[in-house]
Amino acid sequence: MKLGIVTLGGYWNYGNRLQNLALKHVLETKFGCECVTVKHWQHSEERNYKQRLKKIILFIKNRSEFIAKSERTRNFKKFSSIYLNEQKKISDLEGVIVGSDQVWNPTWLSLKQFQYFMLKNFQNVKKISYAASIGINSMPEGYEKILRQELPNFKAVSVRENSASELVDQIVGIKPQVVLDPTMLLTSEEWKNLLDLDIKHKQTVFKYVLGQNSQNLDDFIDELATAKGLEILEYHSLDKDSIGIYSNNPIQFVEDIASASVVVTDSFHAAVFSIIFGVPFVIADRIDSIKMSSRIDTLLDSAGISARRFSEIENQDAVFNVDFSHVETNLKDKKNKSLEFLRSNLSMASV
């Protein structure tokens, strides 16, 4: 069966590239599908003259930042060319799967773009959503209208968080199944083999905070690193001490999480890989944007892990006090149900 995967594009987002790979890998190895990642407007780094102008201005004002961002884009493109089979012009698709990641989050999608991720442009094919995420707890009316119009055309619908299932049910009257993010369908050993990871335990704090974080969090990380003799590895920073890390590719991202002593992040996928590799982690709430904590809540609940938010950490020792012993058992049933969702709706034989 030839399938197209429609997901968020762009050559800068670690979680997006990795969930894209995971879904493609599962569909190919467990269900024998032929998979193509569908390229769209987000895969162009210079989508319009404004973006090209921004790059020119950046080159003039801050050459080191320009070089780091350009190198990151090249590394992500190389990763994508090796692992994701990205194509723009595709024929003979038998089905299209939209997901995972926040493909239905109206915060950063225009109405026309939202229609695209509701697969309006794909006709006469089987339409499925896998672990589609909305990320927020409400949807503007225009987006609700599109959801009501397009979702009944899907053969099957699944989402990534409980709040998204409830919201879709409220708007459309269809209750989607909540499934695991595709990155969680692979074991740590499968990830090691897939990416040929070289994991060596390091005395590091892996810091990956995408939103604005509080000064209290920064102070806590500095004090923790000093007290425990850890080096801070900051992944989302263009400061002179971290700019060399900024261009790392998705494989290095996973390696550095798996090798770290502790992870501090507000990223869903950084938390996922912390859980997969059993690395203690702390969740930092974003303070500069719309809260998107529902996906983290569902993740922690699924894994059976509690008290991981920074506001719940009482002292430095509590950072490392994470019980991973029941995670595999807690996730086993959810993983089986997630795979069964794909199997039954692809009309394939049982795995």
Residue, then its C-alpha position, 0 to 999 in steps of 0.5 A: m500500500k502506497l501511503g503519503i505522510v502529511t505532517l509539519g515541515g521545515y528543517w529546524n524542528y527536532g521533534n517533527r523530523l523524529q516523529n515523521l521518521a518513527l511513523k514512516h518506519v512503523l508503517e514500513t516495517k510492521f505493515g509493509c507499506e511504501c511511504v512517502t513524506v509529502k513536501h509542502w510550503q513549510h519545506s521551503e526555507e525561503r517561502n517569500y521575499k520577506q523571509r529572503l530579506k530576513k536572511i539577508i539582514l541577518f547575514i549583515k547584522n550577525r554572521s555567526e548566527f546566520i552561519a549556525k542557522s544555515e548549517r542547521t538547515r543543511n544538517f536537517k535536509k541531509f537527515s530528511s533526504i536519508y530517512l524521510n523520502e520527501q517528495k513533492k509530486i506524488s502519484d498513485l497514493e492509496g492513502v494519506i496519513v496526517g500526523s503526528d505533531q501539532v498539525w491541527n493547532p490553529t495558533w500558527l496555521s491560516l484557514k487555508q493551511f488548516q484545510y491542507f492539514m485536514l487533507k482537503n487537497f487529497q481526493n479519492v484516497k483513504k484518509i487517516s489521522y494518526a496522533a494528530s495534535i491540536g495543542i490547545n483547548s479551544m478552536p476559533e469558529g472558522y477552524e471549527k467549521i473546517l473541522r466539521q466539514e472535512l473530518p467526516n471524510f476520514k476513514a479513521v481519526s486518532v489524536r495525541e492528547n485527551s483534550a484533543s479527543e474531547l474537543v473534536d467530540q464537542i465540535v464534530g460529534i466524533k470521538p477520536q481514539v487517543v494514541l501514542d506519539p509515533t516516537m513512542l512506538l519504538t523501543s530504546e533499542e529500536w531507536k539505537n539501531l535505526l539511528d546508529l546511536d553512540i550513547k555514552h553517559k555524560q555528566t551533562v544537563f541537557k537544556y532544551v527550552l523553546g519558550q521563554n523560561s523564568q529566571n528561577l529556572d535558569d538559576f536552578i539549572d545553574e545551581l544544580a550543575t554546580a552542585k552535581g558537577l554537570e556541564i550545561l548543554e543548551y540546545h536552543s540557544l545562539d549565545k556564543d557558548s552554545i551556538g556550536i550546538y545549535s546546528n546539531n542534527p536530529i541524531q545528535f539531539v537523541e544521542d545527547i538526551a540519551s547520554a545526559s544526566v538530566v534533561v530540562t525541557d518544555s518540548f514534548h519530544a525531548a520529554v518523550f526521548s527522556i522517558i524512552f531512554g530512562v533519563p531523569f527530566v524536568i518540565a519547564d512551563r512556557i511563560d510567553s505563549i499560549k499554554m500547550s500543557s495538555r500534550i505533556d499531561t497526556l504523556l506523563d499520565s500514559a507513562g505513569i510518571s508524576a511530579r516532573r514539572f519544575s513547580e513540583i520539584e522540591n529540591q535538587d535530589a528530587v530532580f533525579n528521583v524518577d521511577f521508570s520501572h513501570v513505564e514499559t508496563n504502563l505503555k504496553d497496552k497503549k502501544n498495542k492499541s495504537l498499532e492496532f488502530l493502524r493495522s485495522n484501518l490500513s486493512m492489513a494482517s495482524v502484526 
